[in-house]
Amino acid sequence: MGTRRRRRRRLGRAPRVPGTGVTEIPTIGTSDSPDLDAVELAQPDLIVGAAADPGLYESLSSVAPTVVVGADQVFWRQQFERVGEALGRSEAARSALERYSVAASELGRELTSSQTQASLVRFTGDGPTIDGTASFAGQVLADVGAERPAPQRFGVEDGRAYRPLDTEDPVAADGDVIFVRFDGQDGLDRGTEYMNRDEWLDLGAVTDNRLFSVSDEVWSTPGPVAAHAVLTDLRQSLNGYSN
C-alpha cells in the first residue's frame, strides 16, 4: 500500500465522562469482575449495574438491593430512565433527557444539519467498523437531524449498532464529513496504519479535509452527559470544515 499523507483536521479532546470528581470515588474493580469485598466495604444502599451474570447478581444482591439496567447502547435512553427509577428520581431522569433533546433540536436548526451526511468510523484492535443509526453516536446525529451516508443507514430494523468496514474498500466510510475514533491504543495503532492506505486517502472527505478525530471515551459512552459532549463536538465540526 502507498504511504501518501494528507493533512487531517482534528478536534480538541472532548470532556471526560462523567467528570474529574469521579476520580475521588474508591474503585471496586471492573464491571465484569468487581471486588465484592470492596463493594461491601462501601456499604451501599443500592447497587446499579449495566449487566451481571446470575452468579454475580446473586452475590451483589446479598450486599444491597441490586438493579441491572442493561448494556446495549441502542437502548441508552431507557437505561437512563431505569437508573432514575431505581434512585427514586424518575422525573429528574426524564427532565435530563428532555433537556438534551431540546438542545439537539436547537443545534440541528442552527447548523442546518439536514444538509450534511455524517459518517461514523471506529477503529478497534480487530479492525474498522461503521456505526449505524441505532448506535449511540448515530442516535445523537439523528437527534440533531443530520443525514447518514447510504451504507450507514442500518440499525432501525435489526437494532445493530455497527458493522465491519471492508478493509479493502472503505467507500462505505465516506460522507460529507467523517468522524473517526479509536478504541484504545490497539485501535489507534490499527487506525493510523489503515488511514495511511491509498484507498482511505482517496475518500472525498479525506482529500477535502473533512475528517475529524473525536474521543472514543465520549462518543461510545451512552448517556445524557456524553450526548451533550457529542453536541459540543458537532457544533465545532459538523459544518465547520472548508473545501
N, C-alpha and C positions, 0 to 999 in steps of 0.2 A: 504494500500500500504506500501511497505517497505521504509526504510529511509536510505539505504546504500548510502554512499557518496564516490565519486571518484574524484580524482584531475582533475580539468578543467583548461585548459590554456586560459588565457585572453589576449587580445591585450590592448595596451595603448589606451587612449581616442583619437579618431581621431580629426583632426582640425574642429573647428566650421565653419559653413557656414553662411554668406559669409566672416566672419572675425570680429575682435573686433571693427573695425571702425563703424559698423552698430549700435553699442550701442549709438553713438553720435547723431543719427538721431532721431528727435522727433517722438513719437509714434502717430498713428492715430486710434487706436482701433484694432479690429480683422478684418481678411479678410471677414468674414461673416457679420460683423456689424461695419463698420468703422464709426468714429466720423466725420460726414460731416463738422461740424464747424472747426475741426482741419485740415481737408483736405483743406478747403477753406482758412484757415489762412496761410497754407504753400504756397499758390499762385503758384500752379504747372502749368507748360506749357503743361504737358501731364500726363495723368494717365494711368498706365498699370496694369492690374489685371489678375489673373488666371481665375476667373469666377465671374459672378454677375447676380442676377435675374433682370428682366426687370425694376422693380421699382428702384432698386439700381443703375443700369446702367444709367437710365434717370437722377437720382439725381447727380451722378458723372459727367455726361456729361454736366450738367449745370454749373459745376465749371471749367472744362477744357476738351479738347478732350480726350476721353476715349477709350482705346483699350483693349479688352478681348482676351487673347491668348489661353485659355483652361487650364484645370486642370488635365487631365488624364495622369498619369505618362508614359503610353505606348507611348505617342507622345511627349516626352520631347524635342527631338531634333527640331521638327517642332515648338514647342512653343518658344524655344530659338531663332530660326530664326525669328519668328514673332516679338519678342521683339526687335531684331536688326533692323528689317524693320521699326517698329514704331519709333525707335530712330534715323532713318536715318543712321544706321551703319550695313547694311546687310552684307557687305564684312567682317567686323570685326567679326560678329557673325559666319559666315561660316568658317573663319580662326580659330576661337577658337575651333569649333567643329572638324576641320581637325587636329589641334594640338593634341587634345585629342585622336582622332582615331589613329594617328601615335604612340602616347605614349602607348596606349593599345596594339597595334600590337607588338611593340618592347618588351613590358613587357611579353607578351604571349610567344614570342620566347625565351626570356631569361629564363623563368620559365618552358619551355616545358609544358605549361598549358593544352594541349590537353590530357595529360596523367592523369589528375585529374578530378574526378566527384565531383563538389562542390554543397553542399546543402545549401539552404537559408531558415531559420526558423525565424518567427517574432512572439513574444508573445504580445498579446493585453489583455485588460481587459475582452474581450469576449472569449478569448481562443487563442490557437496557430494556425498559418497559415504557409503555404509554398508558396514561390514565384515561379512563372512560368517564362518562358523565355521572356515574354513580359514586366515583371516588370522592374523598373529602374535598380535595382541591378542585375537582370537576364540579362539585355541587356549589362551591363558592363562586366559581366562574359563571355558573348558571344563574345564581342569585344576583350577580352583577349584570347579567344579561348578555355576556359575551358569547359569541358563537364558537363552535369547535370544528376543526378540520373533519371532513367526512369520515376518514378511517378511525377517528376517536369518538364517534357518536354511538358508542355501545354502552351497555350497562343498565339501561332503563328496563329492558325486558328480562334479562337474566341476572341483574344485580352484580355483575362482575365489575370490580373496581379498576382492574388493569389487565393488560395483555402484553406478552413479549413483543419487542420490536425486532423486526427482521434485521439480523446483524449484517447481512449483505446488501440490503436495500432499505435505507432508513426513510424513504419517501413518506411513510405514514407519520413521521415526526414533524413534517414541515407545516407551516402555517404563516399567518401574518406576523406572528411573534411566537417564539419558543421559550418556555420556562423550563430550565433544567435544574435538577437537584441530585445530590449524591448521598447514597446510603453508606455512611461511614467511610473509613479510609479505603476499604476494598472498592466501594462504589466510585470514589474519587479517582483511584488508580485506573480502574477499568474505563470510567467515563472519559478521563483525559486521553487515554490511548485511543478510544473509539472516535472522539471528536477531532482527532488528527488525521482520520481517514479521508480520502478524496470524496467518497460517497457522502459523508456528512458535510464536508466543507462546501460541496456543491449545492446544498439545500438553499432555497431562496432566502429564507430568514437569516441564514448564517452569512451568506455573501453580502446581504444588505444591512448587516449589523443590527439585527433584530432578535438577538439571543441574550437571555438574561439568566443568571445563576441566582437561585433562591435557596433559603435554608430548608433542608430536609426535615430538620427538627420541628419547624413550624408547619410547613406545607403538608406534612404527613402525620400530624398530631391532631386528631379530630377534637373539636370543642370550640365554644364561642370565643375564648381568648385567642386561640390560634387563628380562628376565622377573621377576627378583627385585624390581626397582624398580617394576614394574607391581603386584606383590603388595603392596608398601608403600602404593601409592596406593589399592588396593582395600580394604585394612584400614581406611583412614580414611574410605572413601566408599561402599562397596557397600551397606551398610545404615546408613550414617552420615548419614541425612537425616531431616528431620521433616516431617510432613504438615501 
